[in-house]
């Protein structure tokens, strides 16, 4: 049966419309695919530019830390483009001193520009020279604060501990992430606003790392990266080995300003080893022993200080006194190499000082108050000890042991 001419015309019109619709859809799909491809290329270029900016920032931090080996204050710069191998990515970076920072703090603003093709990305950070004593207590493994211990902060640069210069918040940290790695016994008191930092592996449940029987009310969180513990190296080049230093019973020996090297130091019963002036003492594998009622004294003169480097252990027996008459924890610092595995302090007086011995068990049995900072492999703070972290130890000098530049504030454009 033949269709009427008007119906044949309608079918032809519909066919043309369908072809037009399909053509429009095909063009739209092609355009969408093209736009998706352009966006993908753009995203790829943005990612590549960001990676180049990150590489430039990392290079700037690396150079800053490399320059610490012989710090002169000259800052690294990469104003000429630096190409990343095997790509079209390049970066430049600049490092300038940070304006308006507290006196004594060494900080720089780092800016890095990464380019991939025609796309640019920028990364910025506030990078600060960080002391190994930036925590009140920091260990690789376990911390145990026994019953009735108290921990808070103050700033010795503001004067003696007490009144308004007390009760500052502190940070206590471990790199480990097993249950009970931080143990707070009954009636332990830690100042308001303080934080417990645990290992990066506990991001999902940081509180599981803390065995808290004290009712701690501060923050508990996991570090985003593992906290570094730089090794301690004894600088003994050019020093004459003086053998064993043996301070006889009931006698006093004074060490005056200078650098010294001993195999071993023993301070016998009721004997005294005095430090007068700026003194650096290096002790080899024999370590240092203070026998019953012996005393190690840093004199109270303005220029007196002691840096004690140990390649062996430190043991202060019961009744000993490690006395820092300056009452400034920055003036008595003890450093332990990888061979220093035990530091025992059974002090009968107030202790003003800082200990950095990343391979050592720190056993603090003081009957007086502790002022300073403690960094080790593990730490036990015994019953009823009052520990006051000195925030002045956070101010780092490029010549200090183990310092490093660390980005703090970070943002990108």
C-alpha positions in Angstrom: 0.0 0.0 0.0 1.4 3.4 -1.0 1.7 6.1 1.6 0.1 9.4 0.9 2.6 12.0 -0.2 2.1 14.1 3.0 3.1 11.1 5.1 6.1 10.5 3.0 7.1 14.1 3.5 6.6 13.7 7.3 8.9 10.6 7.4 11.5 12.5 5.5 11.3 15.4 7.9 11.6 13.1 10.9 14.6 11.3 9.4 16.3 14.6 8.9 15.5 15.7 12.4 16.9 12.4 13.8 20.1 12.8 11.8 20.4 16.4 13.1 19.9 15.2 16.7 22.5 12.5 16.3 24.9 14.9 14.7 24.4 17.4 17.6 24.9 14.6 20.1 28.0 13.4 18.3 29.4 17.0 18.2 28.5 17.4 21.9 30.2 14.1 22.9 33.3 15.0 20.9 33.4 18.5 22.6 32.9 16.9 26.0 35.7 14.5 25.3 37.9 17.3 24.1 37.1 19.4 27.2 37.8 16.3 29.5 41.1 15.8 27.8 42.0 19.5 28.2 41.1 19.3 31.9 43.1 16.1 32.4 46.1 17.7 30.7 45.6 20.8 32.9 45.3 18.7 36.1 48.4 16.7 35.1 50.3 20.0 34.5 49.1 21.4 37.9 50.2 18.2 39.7 53.6 18.3 37.9 54.0 22.0 38.8 53.1 21.3 42.5 55.6 18.4 42.6 58.3 20.8 41.2 57.4 23.4 43.9 57.6 20.7 46.6 61.0 19.6 45.2 62.3 23.2 45.4 61.0 23.6 48.9 62.7 20.3 50.0 65.9 21.4 48.3 65.9 24.7 50.2 65.4 22.9 53.6 68.1 20.5 52.7 70.5 23.3 51.9 69.7 25.1 55.1 70.5 22.0 57.2 73.6 21.3 55.2 74.9 24.8 55.9 74.6 24.1 59.6 77.9 22.1 59.5 79.7 25.4 59.1 77.0 28.1 59.6 78.0 31.6 58.4 74.5 33.1 58.1 74.7 33.1 54.3 71.3 31.8 53.0 70.8 29.4 50.1 69.0 30.8 47.0 67.9 29.2 43.7 66.9 32.2 41.6 68.0 30.5 38.4 65.6 27.7 37.3 66.6 24.2 38.4 65.4 21.4 36.0 64.1 18.1 37.3 65.8 15.3 35.5 63.8 13.7 32.6 61.0 16.2 32.6 60.0 19.8 31.7 59.5 20.6 35.4 61.7 23.4 36.9 61.8 25.2 40.2 63.3 28.2 41.9 63.3 29.0 45.6 64.2 31.9 47.9 65.0 32.0 51.6 64.7 35.2 53.6 64.8 36.0 57.4 61.4 36.0 59.1 60.4 39.5 60.3 59.0 40.2 63.8 60.0 37.0 65.5 60.9 36.7 69.2 64.5 37.5 70.1 66.9 34.5 69.8 64.6 32.5 67.5 66.2 31.7 64.1 63.5 31.5 61.5 63.2 31.9 57.7 60.5 32.3 55.1 61.0 29.8 52.3 59.2 30.2 49.0 59.4 27.8 46.1 57.9 28.2 42.6 57.4 25.1 40.5 56.7 25.2 36.7 55.5 22.6 34.3 54.9 23.9 30.8 52.9 27.1 31.3 51.5 26.1 34.7 53.0 27.4 38.0 52.4 26.4 41.6 53.9 28.0 44.7 54.7 26.6 48.1 55.6 28.6 51.2 56.7 27.8 54.8 57.9 29.3 58.0 61.0 27.3 58.8 62.5 27.4 62.2 65.8 26.2 63.8 64.6 23.5 66.2 66.4 22.4 69.4 66.7 18.8 70.4 65.0 20.0 73.6 61.8 21.2 72.0 59.8 18.7 74.1 59.6 18.5 77.9 60.1 14.7 77.6 60.7 12.9 74.3 61.6 9.2 73.8 61.7 6.6 71.1 60.1 4.0 73.3 58.3 4.2 76.6 57.6 6.9 79.3 56.4 6.1 82.8 55.5 8.9 85.2 55.1 7.3 88.6 52.5 8.2 91.2 52.3 11.8 92.5 54.7 13.2 89.8 54.0 16.7 88.5 55.0 18.1 85.2 54.7 21.7 84.0 56.7 24.4 82.2 58.4 27.7 82.9 60.9 30.0 81.2 64.3 30.5 82.9 64.9 33.5 80.7 62.0 35.2 82.6 63.5 34.5 86.0 63.2 31.7 88.6 60.4 29.2 88.6 57.3 30.2 90.5 54.2 32.4 90.5 53.3 33.6 87.0 56.4 31.9 85.7 55.1 28.3 86.2 52.3 26.1 85.0 53.1 26.5 81.3 51.7 23.7 79.0 54.2 21.1 77.9 54.6 18.5 75.2 55.5 14.9 76.1 56.1 12.5 73.2 57.1 9.1 72.0 57.8 7.7 68.5 56.3 4.3 69.5 52.6 3.4 69.0 52.0 0.3 71.2 49.5 0.2 74.0 50.8 1.6 77.3 53.9 3.2 75.8 53.0 6.3 77.9 52.0 5.4 81.4 50.6 8.0 83.8 50.2 6.6 87.3 47.7 7.7 89.9 47.8 11.4 91.0 50.2 12.4 88.2 49.5 16.1 87.4 50.4 17.6 84.1 49.8 21.3 83.5 46.6 22.5 81.7 46.8 22.8 77.9 49.6 20.1 77.7 49.7 17.5 75.0 50.8 13.8 74.7 52.2 12.9 71.2 52.4 9.3 70.2 53.8 7.4 67.1 52.5 7.9 63.6 51.2 4.3 63.6 48.5 5.3 66.1 46.7 7.8 63.9 43.5 5.9 64.1 43.5 5.6 67.9 46.2 7.6 69.7 44.5 7.3 73.1 45.2 3.5 73.0 48.9 4.2 73.4 48.4 6.0 76.8 47.7 4.0 80.0 46.2 6.9 81.9 45.4 6.4 85.6 45.7 10.1 86.4 42.7 11.7 84.6 44.8 13.6 82.1 42.6 16.2 80.4 44.9 17.5 77.7 45.2 16.5 74.0 46.4 13.1 72.9 47.3 12.8 69.2 49.6 11.0 66.8 52.5 12.6 65.0 52.1 12.8 61.2 55.7 11.9 60.7 58.3 10.1 62.8 60.2 12.5 65.1 63.9 12.5 64.3 66.5 11.7 66.9 69.9 13.0 65.5 72.9 10.9 66.6 75.4 12.6 68.9 79.0 12.6 67.7 81.9 13.5 70.0 84.1 16.2 68.6 87.5 15.1 70.0 89.9 16.1 67.2 93.0 17.7 68.6 92.3 16.8 72.2 94.9 15.0 74.4 93.5 11.9 76.1 94.0 12.5 79.8 93.1 9.0 80.8 91.0 8.3 83.9 90.0 11.2 86.1 89.6 9.8 89.7 88.6 12.3 92.3 89.8 11.0 95.7 87.5 10.5 98.6 86.9 13.7 100.6 88.8 15.8 98.0 87.8 18.4 95.5 89.0 18.7 91.9 88.3 21.8 89.8 88.1 21.8 85.9 88.5 25.2 84.4 87.5 26.6 81.0 88.4 24.4 78.1 87.8 21.2 76.2 88.8 17.9 77.8 88.9 14.2 76.9 88.9 11.3 79.5 88.6 7.6 79.3 86.5 7.5 82.5 85.5 9.9 85.4 84.9 8.6 88.9 84.0 11.0 91.8 84.5 8.9 94.9 82.5 9.1 98.2 82.2 12.6 99.7 84.4 14.0 96.9 83.5 17.0 94.7 84.2 17.7 91.0 83.8 21.5 90.3 83.2 23.1 86.9 84.3 26.7 86.7 84.1 28.6 83.4 83.0 27.3 80.1 83.8 23.6 80.0 83.3 20.8 77.5 84.1 17.4 78.8 84.2 14.3 76.6 84.2 10.9 78.3 84.9 7.7 76.4 83.5 4.2 77.1 84.3 4.2 80.8 81.5 6.7 81.4 81.0 8.7 84.5 80.3 7.4 88.1 79.4 9.5 91.1 79.6 7.4 94.3 77.6 7.8 97.5 77.5 11.5 98.6 79.7 12.6 95.8 79.0 16.0 94.1 79.3 17.4 90.6 79.0 21.2 90.8 78.7 23.8 88.0 79.8 27.0 89.8 77.4 30.0 90.0 79.7 32.4 88.1 78.2 34.0 85.1 80.5 32.3 82.6 80.3 28.8 84.1 78.7 26.0 82.1 79.2 22.3 81.3 78.6 20.3 78.1 79.2 16.7 79.0 79.5 14.2 76.1 79.3 10.5 77.1 80.4 7.5 75.0 79.5 5.4 78.0 77.0 5.4 80.8 76.3 7.9 83.6 75.4 6.7 87.1 74.8 9.1 90.1 74.4 6.9 93.2 72.1 7.6 96.1 72.9 10.7 98.0 74.8 12.3 95.2 74.3 15.9 94.2 74.5 17.1 90.6 74.3 20.8 91.3 74.0 23.7 88.9 74.5 26.8 91.0 73.6 29.1 88.0 70.0 27.6 88.3 69.9 27.9 84.5 69.2 24.5 82.8 70.9 25.8 79.6 74.2 25.9 81.5 74.3 22.1 82.1 73.7 19.8 79.1 74.5 16.1 78.9 74.7 14.3 75.6 75.0 10.6 75.0 76.2 8.8 71.9 74.8 5.5 70.7 77.1 3.7 73.3 75.5 5.6 76.2 72.6 3.3 77.1 71.9 4.2 80.7 71.7 7.4 82.6 70.7 7.1 86.3 70.2 10.1 88.4 69.6 9.6 92.1 70.0 13.2 93.0 69.4 14.6 96.5 69.3 18.2 95.3 67.4 20.2 92.7 68.7 19.4 89.2 68.9 22.1 86.6 69.9 20.7 83.3 69.0 19.0 80.0 69.8 15.5 78.8 69.9 14.3 75.2 70.8 10.6 75.0 68.7 9.0 72.3 69.9 5.4 73.0 69.7 5.6 76.8 67.3 4.5 79.4 66.8 7.6 81.6 66.1 6.7 85.2 65.3 9.9 87.2 65.0 9.2 91.0 65.5 12.8 92.2 64.5 13.7 95.7 64.6 17.4 94.7 62.9 19.2 91.8 64.0 18.7 88.2 64.3 21.7 85.9 65.1 21.3 82.2 64.3 18.7 79.5 64.9 15.0 79.0 65.3 13.1 75.7 66.2 9.4 75.5 65.2 6.0 74.4 62.9 5.6 77.4 62.3 7.4 80.7 61.0 6.6 84.2 60.2 9.6 86.4 59.9 8.2 89.9 57.4 8.9 92.7 56.6 12.4 93.8 59.2 14.1 91.5 58.3 17.6 90.4 59.6 18.2 86.9 59.6 21.7 85.3 60.3 22.0 81.6 62.4 25.1 80.7 61.0 26.6 77.5 64.2 28.6 77.2 65.8 25.4 75.9 63.7 25.8 72.7 65.9 28.7 71.6 68.5 27.1 69.3 71.8 28.2 68.1 73.3 26.9 64.8 76.3 25.5 66.8 74.1 23.6 69.2 74.1 19.8 69.2 71.6 18.1 66.9 69.7 21.3 65.8 67.9 21.2 62.5 65.6 23.5 60.4 62.0 22.3 60.4 59.0 23.7 58.4 56.3 24.8 60.8 53.6 26.8 59.0 52.9 25.7 55.4 50.6 26.8 52.6 50.4 26.8 48.8 49.1 28.8 45.9 
